[in-house]
Amino acid sequence: MTTTASPARRTPAAGPPFGPDRLARLTETVREHARHTDEHAEFPAQALAELRTSGLLGLLVPTGYGGAGGSLKDMLEVSATLSRTCMSVGMIFAMHCQQVAALVDHGSEALRDEVLPGIARGEVYLASVTTESGKGGHLLTSESALDAHADTLRLDRTAPVVTGGAHADAFLVTTQAPGATSPHQVSLVYAERARLEAEVTGGWNPVGMRATHSVPMRLRGDVPAHHVVGEHGAFRTITVETFAPLAHLGWSACWLGTAAGALARTVEWLRSPAQRRRRDLSGELLLTRLGRARQRLETVHALLQHAADVHSDPSRDRSAAPVQSLLNTLKLTASEECLAAVDELVELAGLGQGYLRDAPLELERAWRDLRSASLNYGNDRLRTANGTLALLDREVTLA
């Protein structure tokens, strides 16, 4: 039986474990290639190369394994900063960090010793394989068998969407546990690309989020038996403790960063000498639209910071209904309000600056990217879940 470590709560460091120069260089690389990668739905290989050398792939790896020992809020700050320029890169980074957190919190000592130093050195970019054609993005079931053979586990897994999968060095893969009698008995397995036949089985041509290159894949091969993360069949625990919270927090930071970047570019444009000569910046409609956009972002920012504090508090039960409801509400609110804010800016900027694809404000790309937010683990599903959670919390205890 795999020995599972108790969840390692990441405590805030005294200061960010990454210098502003390092992040500035990365952001400049992202900016240089963002328009091209969006136009061609191409993975941002240059940004990944910079992430590798910057040490940021190991942001959440504890210092004992050679990592930066960063906190959750460090991760959210980097994700939001990258997303101001390119939301695809921000999401790639945030989802990698989600996978790293699962290994740190739930991996056995042997697995952590084997894997985390390489992540810290920038040698391992992790992708997530949780979707299946028959169940969509539902995390807590699987239709794919995992066969146990002596000291190995045999994978044969297809997924319709694998963000960055064609470029990943390793994957965290959900499957049915060996000998499972129910699709709800789900295991999470760490699988190195070098041990697999990793086949891209289709293309990626979406409206937005184009540079995530979230292609369909098939993964086949044998991995060591100790590469199961946590206990077999216990993925629900990983989901509640780490996977779902880091997804909602990380995604929301990316959406907020995207909308904040759009607002910053719009304000800078409005304050330019040319625009100040052309329009009255004290006009009621202009100020109302700017104020509404800012209000939406302030709301999301406050909710994100509160949810991050609650998740990081070791005294809180992450499985409690109020905590689960808070994290779902964060995702719902951020996905809707950030898109609404950018939509407001498109109206303000007009056809020429707000809607054209080659406009320097890049509001059109931000709007396209943010339109995916409500679909990324569907909002309707989360509203239903929050209704169930509301029935469980008779006292209406707000987290």
PyMOL commands that set and color helices and strands:
alter all, ss='L'
color gray80, all
select helices_A, chain A and resi 20-39+45-54+56-58+63-65+72-85+87-106+109-120+165-167+193-195+210-212+225-227+235-270+273-278+284-312+321-355+363-370+379-392
alter helices_A, ss='H'
color red, helices_A
select strands_A, chain A and resi 126-129+147-149+152-162+170-176+186-192+196-200+215-224+228-229
alter strands_A, ss='S'
color yellow, strands_A
deselect
rebuild
show_as cartoon
